[in-house]
Amino acid sequence: MFSHTDIWNALDRLANALSTSPSGLARKAGLDPTTFNKSKRQSPSGKDRWPSTESLSKVLATVEMTFEDFARFSDQTHARGPSVPLIGHAQAGDSGFFDDSGFPVGGGWDDVRVPGVSDPGTYCLQIAGDSMSPVMRAGDRVVVSPNEPVRRGDRVVVKTIEGEVMAKELHRLSETQIELISLNPDYDDRIIPRQQIVWIARIVWIGQ
């Protein structure tokens, strides 16, 4: 059973994990910046208040997080998250860093802690370039899960047999090709034959 304090602490820790404040988190979700302020957490008489389900739903949709993962932020231990490898974009394009399924192999990377992640196969990839701007910018970190099935509309990381690594939105996946969307209109969409793809993995978290 969650208390008022648990939920507010979870929101505070989520904001911190995204390198922002509760006000910044509210703004990111299209809410009034004061939505999660300390003054909103109690009534004038001192009675505890819950955040509205609408505001919480907007936040989770914005950061693409399930309530189950959000709930882990109520626990300080879980909120720190497991340690996962952080792989630079240049490293991702090199041979020998991944197996044929998109899992990192070897070692020597930096490690980062990612809250709300339970899949041991996940890793963190640092974005280079601006083809996904403004959703993802150069230097942003995305958590990638090769275990997650990919569906139309997912943000994904794709590696080709030529060593190119790209972060795009999946528009269509067929037996013969994949169609990828660049969210930045300055970049062309891509259609790539399936035989040219080494692996494709779903992005499950976007941070800064």
GROMACS elastic network, one bead per residue, 0.5 to 0.9 nm:
[ bonds ]
;  ai    aj funct       b0    kb
    2     5     6  0.80195   500
    2     6     6  0.58366   500
    2     7     6  0.68817   500
    2    71     6  0.87688   500
    2    74     6  0.84037   500
    3     6     6  0.51009   500
    3     7     6  0.66278   500
    3     8     6  0.88390   500
    3    50     6  0.89033   500
    4     7     6  0.54651   500
    4     8     6  0.63515   500
    4     9     6  0.85610   500
    4    41     6  0.84409   500
    4    48     6  0.67750   500
    4    49     6  0.68757   500
    4    50     6  0.58826   500
    4    51     6  0.84788   500
    5     8     6  0.52200   500
    5     9     6  0.58773   500
    5    10     6  0.83895   500
    5    48     6  0.87130   500
    5    50     6  0.89160   500
    5    74     6  0.84455   500
    6     9     6  0.51777   500
    6    10     6  0.60908   500
    6    11     6  0.87610   500
    6    71     6  0.85348   500
    6    73     6  0.83905   500
    6    75     6  0.77998   500
    7    10     6  0.50001   500
    7    11     6  0.63500   500
    7    12     6  0.87168   500
    7    50     6  0.77780   500
    7    51     6  0.79380   500
    7    71     6  0.77171   500
    7    73     6  0.83760   500
    7    74     6  0.62713   500
    8    11     6  0.50986   500
    8    12     6  0.62399   500
    8    13     6  0.86522   500
    8    36     6  0.80311   500
    8    41     6  0.79634   500
    8    50     6  0.80161   500
    8    51     6  0.76618   500
    8    74     6  0.80803   500
    9    12     6  0.50053   500
    9    13     6  0.60980   500
    9    14     6  0.84654   500
    9    73     6  0.73848   500
    9    74     6  0.58425   500
    9    75     6  0.84936   500
    9    76     6  0.87760   500
   10    13     6  0.51502   500
   10    14     6  0.60265   500
   10    15     6  0.85656   500
   10    70     6  0.69427   500
   10    71     6  0.68744   500
   10    72     6  0.75890   500
   10    75     6  0.76544   500
   10    76     6  0.86324   500
   10    79     6  0.80787   500
   11    14     6  0.50684   500
   11    15     6  0.61711   500
   11    16     6  0.85966   500
   11    22     6  0.70134   500
   11    25     6  0.85214   500
   11    36     6  0.81046   500
   11    56     6  0.87068   500
   11    70     6  0.82230   500
   11    73     6  0.75555   500
   11    74     6  0.81982   500
   12    15     6  0.51989   500
   12    16     6  0.62535   500
   12    17     6  0.87083   500
   12    21     6  0.73351   500
   12    22     6  0.59165   500
   12    25     6  0.89975   500
   12    36     6  0.86675   500
   12    73     6  0.86830   500
   13    17     6  0.60757   500
   13    18     6  0.86206   500
   13    22     6  0.88881   500
   13    73     6  0.62089   500
   13    74     6  0.79338   500
   13    76     6  0.82200   500
   13    79     6  0.69833   500
   13    80     6  0.88758   500
   14    17     6  0.50276   500
   14    18     6  0.63662   500
   14    19     6  0.87541   500
   14    20     6  0.87389   500
   14    22     6  0.84831   500
   14    25     6  0.83857   500
   14    70     6  0.77244   500
   14    73     6  0.66753   500
   14    79     6  0.80649   500
   14   115     6  0.81439   500
   15    18     6  0.51489   500
   15    19     6  0.63595   500
   15    20     6  0.51874   500
   15    21     6  0.53270   500
   15    22     6  0.55933   500
   15    23     6  0.86165   500
   15    24     6  0.75898   500
   15    25     6  0.57527   500
   16    20     6  0.55617   500
   16    21     6  0.63603   500
   16    22     6  0.80907   500
   17    20     6  0.75676   500
   17    79     6  0.85440   500
   17    80     6  0.84973   500
   17   114     6  0.80349   500
   17   115     6  0.72760   500
   17   207     6  0.78509   500
   17   208     6  0.87585   500
   18    21     6  0.84070   500
   18    25     6  0.82025   500
   18   206     6  0.86042   500
   18   207     6  0.55928   500
   18   208     6  0.62031   500
   19   207     6  0.80580   500
   19   208     6  0.66899   500
   20    23     6  0.79482   500
   20    24     6  0.55553   500
   20    25     6  0.64812   500
   21    25     6  0.60868   500
   21    26     6  0.85568   500
   22    26     6  0.62129   500
   22    27     6  0.86223   500
   22    33     6  0.79755   500
   22    34     6  0.83368   500
   22    35     6  0.82780   500
   22    36     6  0.57570   500
   22    37     6  0.68329   500
   23    26     6  0.51167   500
   23    27     6  0.62039   500
   23    28     6  0.85719   500
   23    31     6  0.89709   500
   23    32     6  0.80874   500
   23    34     6  0.59277   500
   23    35     6  0.71603   500
   23    36     6  0.63791   500
   23    37     6  0.67640   500
   24    27     6  0.50188   500
   24    28     6  0.60352   500
   24    29     6  0.86604   500
   24    33     6  0.66714   500
   25    28     6  0.50150   500
   25    29     6  0.63916   500
   25    30     6  0.88304   500
   25    31     6  0.85623   500
   25    33     6  0.79266   500
   25    36     6  0.85077   500
   25    59     6  0.73628   500
   26    29     6  0.52042   500
   26    30     6  0.64414   500
   26    31     6  0.50035   500
   26    32     6  0.63601   500
   26    33     6  0.52815   500
   26    34     6  0.74807   500
   26    35     6  0.63594   500
   26    36     6  0.68502   500
   26    55     6  0.80298   500
   26    58     6  0.88340   500
   26    59     6  0.71338   500
   27    30     6  0.50413   500
   27    31     6  0.52214   500
   27    32     6  0.62567   500
   27    33     6  0.51609   500
   27    34     6  0.87194   500
   27    35     6  0.88541   500
   28    31     6  0.74004   500
   28    33     6  0.88359   500
   28    59     6  0.78102   500
   28    62     6  0.74292   500
   28    63     6  0.89261   500
   29    32     6  0.89176   500
   29    55     6  0.80831   500
   29    58     6  0.57515   500
   29    59     6  0.51467   500
   29    60     6  0.84447   500
   29    61     6  0.80976   500
   29    62     6  0.56904   500
   29    63     6  0.82936   500
   30    33     6  0.84722   500
   30    58     6  0.77968   500
   30    59     6  0.85143   500
   30    62     6  0.88558   500
   31    34     6  0.82231   500
   31    35     6  0.67833   500
   31    55     6  0.71578   500
   31    58     6  0.81970   500
   31    59     6  0.87596   500
   32    35     6  0.54754   500
   32    36     6  0.87474   500
   33    36     6  0.74035   500
   33    37     6  0.79532   500
   34    37     6  0.50892   500
   34    38     6  0.86659   500
   34    39     6  0.84871   500
   34    40     6  0.76594   500
   35    40     6  0.67473   500
   35    51     6  0.80934   500
   35    55     6  0.79342   500
   36    39     6  0.81443   500
   36    40     6  0.63065   500
   36    41     6  0.73865   500
   36    51     6  0.73895   500
   37    40     6  0.54242   500
   37    41     6  0.70912   500
   38    41     6  0.54558   500
   38    42     6  0.78321   500
   39    42     6  0.64376   500
   39    43     6  0.81748   500
   39    44     6  0.89689   500
   40    43     6  0.72250   500
   40    49     6  0.74161   500
   40    50     6  0.89262   500
   40    51     6  0.83275   500
   41    47     6  0.85365   500
   41    48     6  0.61155   500
   41    49     6  0.50916   500
   41    50     6  0.68471   500
   41    51     6  0.75159   500
   42    45     6  0.76510   500
   42    46     6  0.53949   500
   42    47     6  0.52971   500
   42    49     6  0.51083   500
   42    50     6  0.84649   500
   43    46     6  0.51575   500
   43    47     6  0.51805   500
   43    48     6  0.64980   500
   43    49     6  0.66271   500
   44    47     6  0.74482   500
   49    52     6  0.89084   500
   50    53     6  0.85117   500
   51    54     6  0.83938   500
   51    55     6  0.68717   500
   51    56     6  0.68010   500
   52    55     6  0.53364   500
   52    56     6  0.63254   500
   52    57     6  0.85159   500
   53    56     6  0.51283   500
   53    57     6  0.58926   500
   53    58     6  0.85518   500
   54    57     6  0.50723   500
   54    58     6  0.62186   500
   54    59     6  0.87323   500
   55    58     6  0.51727   500
   55    59     6  0.63471   500
   55    60     6  0.87951   500
   56    59     6  0.51630   500
   56    60     6  0.62779   500
   56    61     6  0.86141   500
   57    60     6  0.52316   500
   57    61     6  0.61166   500
   57    62     6  0.85544   500
   57    67     6  0.86261   500
   58    61     6  0.51240   500
   58    62     6  0.60702   500
   58    63     6  0.87342   500
   59    62     6  0.51015   500
   59    63     6  0.63180   500
   59    64     6  0.82877   500
   59    65     6  0.84582   500
   60    63     6  0.53355   500
   60    64     6  0.56352   500
   60    66     6  0.65192   500
   60    67     6  0.72056   500
   60    70     6  0.77600   500
   61    65     6  0.65001   500
   61    66     6  0.81579   500
   62    65     6  0.79266   500
   63   205     6  0.71825   500
   63   206     6  0.71099   500
   63   207     6  0.85996   500
   64   204     6  0.72601   500
   64   205     6  0.68530   500
   64   206     6  0.82626   500
   65    68     6  0.81894   500
   65    69     6  0.63893   500
   65    70     6  0.66805   500
   65   116     6  0.86190   500
   65   204     6  0.79460   500
   65   205     6  0.76068   500
   66    69     6  0.53391   500
   66    70     6  0.62964   500
   66    71     6  0.86635   500
   67    71     6  0.59464   500
   67    72     6  0.87657   500
   68    71     6  0.51610   500
   68    72     6  0.68659   500
   68   116     6  0.83882   500
   69    72     6  0.54386   500
   69    73     6  0.74676   500
   69   115     6  0.82037   500
   69   117     6  0.72721   500
   69   118     6  0.87548   500
   70    73     6  0.55785   500
   70    74     6  0.77254   500
   70    79     6  0.89399   500
   70   115     6  0.88277   500
   70   116     6  0.66612   500
   71    74     6  0.56171   500
   71    75     6  0.78799   500
   71   116     6  0.82707   500
   72    75     6  0.57266   500
   72    76     6  0.82264   500
   72    77     6  0.86880   500
   72    78     6  0.56475   500
   72    79     6  0.59410   500
   72    81     6  0.88986   500
   72   115     6  0.77890   500
   72   116     6  0.59406   500
   73    76     6  0.65102   500
   73    77     6  0.83883   500
   73    78     6  0.63707   500
   73    80     6  0.81083   500
   73    81     6  0.89654   500
   73   115     6  0.72159   500
   73   116     6  0.70234   500
   74    77     6  0.88930   500
   74    78     6  0.79565   500
   74    79     6  0.70386   500
   75    78     6  0.54042   500
   75    79     6  0.58890   500
   75    80     6  0.88223   500
   76    80     6  0.65571   500
   77    80     6  0.57336   500
   77    81     6  0.74108   500
   78    81     6  0.52890   500
   78    82     6  0.79263   500
   78   115     6  0.67746   500
   78   116     6  0.71103   500
   79    82     6  0.89422   500
   79   114     6  0.81395   500
   79   116     6  0.65613   500
   80    83     6  0.88780   500
   80   113     6  0.62438   500
   80   114     6  0.66967   500
   80   115     6  0.53032   500
   80   116     6  0.82591   500
   81    84     6  0.89485   500
   81   112     6  0.89139   500
   81   113     6  0.52075   500
   81   116     6  0.60112   500
   81   117     6  0.64240   500
   81   118     6  0.81700   500
   82   112     6  0.80476   500
   82   113     6  0.52868   500
   82   114     6  0.59509   500
   82   115     6  0.69767   500
   82   116     6  0.83679   500
   82   117     6  0.68974   500
   82   118     6  0.74721   500
   82   120     6  0.85398   500
   83   111     6  0.58927   500
   83   112     6  0.53488   500
   83   114     6  0.66938   500
   83   123     6  0.89462   500
   84   110     6  0.85133   500
   84   111     6  0.54079   500
   84   112     6  0.55595   500
   84   113     6  0.62124   500
   84   114     6  0.71263   500
   84   120     6  0.80595   500
   84   121     6  0.86112   500
   84   122     6  0.67790   500
   84   123     6  0.52602   500
   84   124     6  0.66166   500
   84   143     6  0.89946   500
   85   104     6  0.83715   500
   85   107     6  0.82471   500
   85   108     6  0.88582   500
   85   109     6  0.59490   500
   85   110     6  0.59434   500
   85   112     6  0.64224   500
   85   113     6  0.88139   500
   85   122     6  0.81942   500
   85   123     6  0.52172   500
   85   124     6  0.59442   500
   85   125     6  0.83418   500
   86   109     6  0.60050   500
   86   110     6  0.52921   500
   86   111     6  0.53616   500
   86   112     6  0.62606   500
   86   123     6  0.63495   500
   86   125     6  0.57772   500
   86   126     6  0.72255   500
   86   141     6  0.84173   500
   87    90     6  0.83261   500
   87    91     6  0.63591   500
   87    92     6  0.65574   500
   87   104     6  0.87711   500
   87   109     6  0.62864   500
   87   110     6  0.73635   500
   87   111     6  0.87318   500
   87   123     6  0.76023   500
   87   124     6  0.61205   500
   87   126     6  0.63531   500
   88    91     6  0.51963   500
   88    92     6  0.62942   500
   88   109     6  0.85947   500
   88   124     6  0.86011   500
   88   125     6  0.59349   500
   88   126     6  0.51343   500
   88   127     6  0.75428   500
   88   128     6  0.84038   500
   89    92     6  0.50648   500
   89    93     6  0.67172   500
   89   125     6  0.65745   500
   89   126     6  0.56902   500
   89   127     6  0.60105   500
   89   128     6  0.60288   500
   89   165     6  0.75275   500
   89   166     6  0.89048   500
   90    93     6  0.54453   500
   90    94     6  0.68821   500
   90   128     6  0.83203   500
   90   165     6  0.86644   500
   91    94     6  0.52649   500
   91    95     6  0.84272   500
   91    97     6  0.71107   500
   92    95     6  0.79781   500
   92    97     6  0.65129   500
   92    98     6  0.76921   500
   92   104     6  0.88810   500
   92   125     6  0.79469   500
   92   159     6  0.84127   500
   92   163     6  0.81963   500
   92   164     6  0.85231   500
   92   165     6  0.66859   500
   93    97     6  0.80976   500
   93   159     6  0.75804   500
   93   160     6  0.89596   500
   93   162     6  0.86615   500
   93   164     6  0.57258   500
   93   165     6  0.56914   500
   94    97     6  0.63783   500
   94    98     6  0.86613   500
   94   163     6  0.64538   500
   94   164     6  0.88197   500
   95    98     6  0.72811   500
   95   163     6  0.71066   500
   96    99     6  0.73094   500
   96   104     6  0.86627   500
   96   105     6  0.73081   500
   96   106     6  0.81096   500
   97   103     6  0.83633   500
   97   104     6  0.56114   500
   97   105     6  0.54697   500
   97   106     6  0.67815   500
   97   107     6  0.84786   500
   98   101     6  0.76250   500
   98   102     6  0.55051   500
   98   103     6  0.52843   500
   98   105     6  0.53019   500
   98   106     6  0.83666   500
   99   102     6  0.55121   500
   99   103     6  0.55141   500
   99   104     6  0.64382   500
   99   105     6  0.64847   500
   99   199     6  0.89129   500
  100   103     6  0.75169   500
  100   198     6  0.62195   500
  100   199     6  0.65132   500
  101   146     6  0.70275   500
  101   198     6  0.76044   500
  101   199     6  0.57534   500
  101   200     6  0.80148   500
  101   201     6  0.85835   500
  102   145     6  0.87343   500
  102   146     6  0.59445   500
  102   158     6  0.88933   500
  102   159     6  0.82580   500
  102   198     6  0.77950   500
  102   199     6  0.54831   500
  102   200     6  0.69807   500
  102   201     6  0.68380   500
  103   121     6  0.68270   500
  103   122     6  0.80121   500
  103   123     6  0.82538   500
  103   145     6  0.84672   500
  103   146     6  0.64957   500
  103   147     6  0.89910   500
  104   107     6  0.82112   500
  104   121     6  0.84405   500
  104   122     6  0.89379   500
  104   123     6  0.76713   500
  106   109     6  0.89178   500
  107   110     6  0.88531   500
  111   124     6  0.85786   500
  112   124     6  0.77494   500
  114   117     6  0.62125   500
  114   124     6  0.84723   500
  114   143     6  0.80813   500
  115   118     6  0.87413   500
  117   120     6  0.81620   500
  117   122     6  0.78473   500
  117   143     6  0.88480   500
  118   121     6  0.88209   500
  118   122     6  0.83533   500
  119   122     6  0.58501   500
  119   145     6  0.75354   500
  119   147     6  0.79770   500
  120   123     6  0.84215   500
  120   145     6  0.89094   500
  121   144     6  0.86025   500
  121   145     6  0.63199   500
  121   146     6  0.68639   500
  121   147     6  0.68997   500
  122   143     6  0.65949   500
  122   144     6  0.55159   500
  122   146     6  0.69451   500
  122   147     6  0.80009   500
  123   142     6  0.83696   500
  123   143     6  0.56613   500
  123   144     6  0.55242   500
  123   145     6  0.68737   500
  123   146     6  0.89639   500
  124   141     6  0.62837   500
  124   142     6  0.55504   500
  124   144     6  0.60998   500
  125   140     6  0.84061   500
  125   141     6  0.55838   500
  125   142     6  0.53596   500
  125   143     6  0.63540   500
  125   144     6  0.70962   500
  126   138     6  0.76929   500
  126   139     6  0.57722   500
  126   140     6  0.57667   500
  126   142     6  0.64146   500
  126   143     6  0.89112   500
  127   130     6  0.84063   500
  127   136     6  0.74577   500
  127   137     6  0.67663   500
  127   138     6  0.50751   500
  127   139     6  0.52827   500
  127   140     6  0.54268   500
  127   141     6  0.60775   500
  127   142     6  0.72715   500
  127   166     6  0.87889   500
  127   167     6  0.78181   500
  128   131     6  0.88546   500
  128   137     6  0.74058   500
  128   139     6  0.62054   500
  128   140     6  0.80793   500
  128   166     6  0.89391   500
  129   132     6  0.80146   500
  129   133     6  0.85175   500
  129   137     6  0.70402   500
  129   138     6  0.51883   500
  129   139     6  0.84860   500
  130   133     6  0.50276   500
  130   134     6  0.78100   500
  130   136     6  0.73143   500
  130   137     6  0.55707   500
  130   138     6  0.59610   500
  130   184     6  0.72302   500
  130   187     6  0.88560   500
  131   134     6  0.86288   500
  131   136     6  0.82114   500
  131   137     6  0.81707   500
  131   166     6  0.87295   500
  131   167     6  0.79052   500
  131   168     6  0.78035   500
  131   182     6  0.57068   500
  131   183     6  0.65112   500
  131   184     6  0.51217   500
  131   185     6  0.80829   500
  131   186     6  0.75221   500
  131   187     6  0.59738   500
  131   188     6  0.87832   500
  132   135     6  0.58177   500
  132   136     6  0.51688   500
  132   137     6  0.66873   500
  132   138     6  0.89481   500
  132   167     6  0.70689   500
  132   168     6  0.65860   500
  132   169     6  0.84860   500
  132   181     6  0.88902   500
  132   182     6  0.57884   500
  132   184     6  0.52906   500
  132   187     6  0.88098   500
  133   137     6  0.52004   500
  133   138     6  0.82322   500
  133   182     6  0.86651   500
  133   183     6  0.65053   500
  133   184     6  0.54005   500
  134   137     6  0.62162   500
  134   183     6  0.77212   500
  134   184     6  0.71401   500
  135   183     6  0.75425   500
  135   184     6  0.87084   500
  135   206     6  0.86679   500
  136   139     6  0.85486   500
  136   140     6  0.62878   500
  136   141     6  0.84635   500
  136   142     6  0.85114   500
  136   167     6  0.88404   500
  136   206     6  0.74547   500
  136   207     6  0.85475   500
  136   208     6  0.87919   500
  137   140     6  0.55815   500
  137   141     6  0.89159   500
  137   208     6  0.86090   500
  138   141     6  0.86760   500
  139   208     6  0.71804   500
  140   206     6  0.72790   500
  140   207     6  0.59297   500
  141   205     6  0.82857   500
  141   206     6  0.61151   500
  141   207     6  0.52596   500
  141   208     6  0.57098   500
  142   203     6  0.64309   500
  142   204     6  0.74430   500
  142   205     6  0.54832   500
  142   207     6  0.60788   500
  142   208     6  0.83209   500
  143   202     6  0.85747   500
  143   203     6  0.57502   500
  143   204     6  0.56669   500
  143   206     6  0.64815   500
  143   207     6  0.82146   500
  144   148     6  0.88095   500
  144   156     6  0.79485   500
  144   157     6  0.75250   500
  144   201     6  0.64008   500
  144   202     6  0.57396   500
  144   204     6  0.58763   500
  144   205     6  0.73096   500
  145   148     6  0.56288   500
  145   149     6  0.88731   500
  145   201     6  0.60199   500
  145   202     6  0.56280   500
  145   203     6  0.64150   500
  145   204     6  0.66228   500
  146   149     6  0.78074   500
  146   199     6  0.85948   500
  146   200     6  0.74416   500
  146   202     6  0.64179   500
  146   203     6  0.87616   500
  147   201     6  0.77064   500
  147   202     6  0.82530   500
  148   201     6  0.72364   500
  148   202     6  0.61875   500
  148   203     6  0.88103   500
  148   204     6  0.84778   500
  149   201     6  0.78782   500
  149   202     6  0.71170   500
  150   153     6  0.87093   500
  150   154     6  0.64742   500
  150   155     6  0.86522   500
  150   156     6  0.77208   500
  150   170     6  0.81143   500
  150   173     6  0.89676   500
  150   200     6  0.80649   500
  150   201     6  0.69651   500
  150   202     6  0.57552   500
  151   154     6  0.56931   500
  151   170     6  0.71633   500
  151   171     6  0.84618   500
  151   172     6  0.81789   500
  151   173     6  0.80693   500
  151   202     6  0.85817   500
  152   155     6  0.87855   500
  152   169     6  0.80155   500
  152   170     6  0.53346   500
  152   171     6  0.52471   500
  152   172     6  0.58451   500
  152   173     6  0.74821   500
  153   169     6  0.60193   500
  153   170     6  0.53485   500
  153   171     6  0.59043   500
  153   172     6  0.83824   500
  154   168     6  0.85173   500
  154   169     6  0.56913   500
  154   170     6  0.55257   500
  154   171     6  0.80779   500
  154   202     6  0.66974   500
  154   203     6  0.73819   500
  154   204     6  0.88517   500
  155   167     6  0.70770   500
  155   168     6  0.56946   500
  155   170     6  0.61821   500
  155   201     6  0.87764   500
  155   202     6  0.62053   500
  155   203     6  0.54817   500
  155   204     6  0.80657   500
  156   166     6  0.82158   500
  156   167     6  0.56592   500
  156   168     6  0.55720   500
  156   169     6  0.59229   500
  156   170     6  0.65174   500
  156   180     6  0.89588   500
  156   200     6  0.67080   500
  156   201     6  0.55308   500
  156   203     6  0.51210   500
  156   204     6  0.86831   500
  157   165     6  0.69147   500
  157   166     6  0.55937   500
  157   168     6  0.64863   500
  157   169     6  0.85876   500
  157   199     6  0.83761   500
  157   200     6  0.57803   500
  157   201     6  0.53639   500
  157   202     6  0.64142   500
  157   203     6  0.67874   500
  158   164     6  0.79911   500
  158   165     6  0.56218   500
  158   166     6  0.53969   500
  158   167     6  0.64786   500
  158   168     6  0.78004   500
  158   197     6  0.72671   500
  158   198     6  0.77563   500
  158   199     6  0.59798   500
  158   201     6  0.65572   500
  158   202     6  0.89108   500
  159   162     6  0.81184   500
  159   163     6  0.62840   500
  159   164     6  0.55737   500
  159   166     6  0.66550   500
  159   196     6  0.87222   500
  159   197     6  0.60760   500
  159   198     6  0.55542   500
  159   199     6  0.55764   500
  159   200     6  0.65291   500
  159   201     6  0.89741   500
  160   163     6  0.53822   500
  160   164     6  0.53336   500
  160   165     6  0.66995   500
  160   166     6  0.87955   500
  160   192     6  0.87513   500
  160   195     6  0.88567   500
  160   196     6  0.55255   500
  160   198     6  0.51698   500
  160   199     6  0.72482   500
  160   200     6  0.89566   500
  161   164     6  0.74082   500
  161   195     6  0.84126   500
  161   196     6  0.55219   500
  161   197     6  0.59665   500
  161   198     6  0.55448   500
  161   199     6  0.89719   500
  162   196     6  0.79139   500
  162   197     6  0.89116   500
  162   198     6  0.89832   500
  163   198     6  0.86840   500
  167   182     6  0.82689   500
  167   203     6  0.86096   500
  168   180     6  0.59162   500
  168   181     6  0.57081   500
  168   182     6  0.55291   500
  168   183     6  0.73281   500
  168   189     6  0.87301   500
  168   190     6  0.89893   500
  169   179     6  0.86637   500
  169   180     6  0.55545   500
  169   182     6  0.65640   500
  169   183     6  0.73379   500
  170   173     6  0.74034   500
  170   178     6  0.76618   500
  170   179     6  0.63739   500
  170   181     6  0.63249   500
  171   178     6  0.77104   500
  171   179     6  0.53592   500
  171   180     6  0.53941   500
  171   181     6  0.62661   500
  172   177     6  0.82584   500
  172   178     6  0.57289   500
  172   179     6  0.50117   500
  172   180     6  0.71695   500
  173   176     6  0.81705   500
  173   177     6  0.63322   500
  173   179     6  0.64229   500
  173   180     6  0.88351   500
  173   194     6  0.88074   500
  174   177     6  0.54427   500
  174   178     6  0.61435   500
  174   179     6  0.86115   500
  174   194     6  0.81259   500
  175   178     6  0.82826   500
  175   193     6  0.89862   500
  175   194     6  0.70114   500
  176   192     6  0.87088   500
  176   193     6  0.58393   500
  176   194     6  0.52568   500
  176   195     6  0.76864   500
  177   191     6  0.67109   500
  177   192     6  0.54667   500
  177   195     6  0.79615   500
  177   196     6  0.87920   500
  177   197     6  0.89019   500
  178   190     6  0.81074   500
  178   191     6  0.57236   500
  178   192     6  0.54409   500
  178   193     6  0.64506   500
  178   194     6  0.64281   500
  178   197     6  0.87969   500
  179   189     6  0.75259   500
  179   190     6  0.58249   500
  179   192     6  0.65979   500
  179   193     6  0.89528   500
  180   189     6  0.57181   500
  180   190     6  0.50240   500
  180   191     6  0.62663   500
  180   192     6  0.81558   500
  181   184     6  0.87367   500
  181   187     6  0.89492   500
  181   188     6  0.77143   500
  181   190     6  0.65548   500
  181   191     6  0.89511   500
  182   185     6  0.68102   500
  182   186     6  0.83945   500
  182   187     6  0.60444   500
  182   188     6  0.64375   500
  182   189     6  0.53458   500
  182   190     6  0.78344   500
  183   186     6  0.86830   500
  183   187     6  0.79460   500
  183   189     6  0.86299   500
  184   187     6  0.58465   500
  184   188     6  0.84666   500
  185   188     6  0.71118   500
  185   189     6  0.87666   500
  192   195     6  0.84090   500
  192   196     6  0.67406   500
  192   197     6  0.75071   500
  193   196     6  0.54704   500
  193   197     6  0.71235   500
  194   197     6  0.53139   500
  194   198     6  0.85021   500
  195   198     6  0.78016   500
  197   200     6  0.73973   500
  203   206     6  0.74785   500
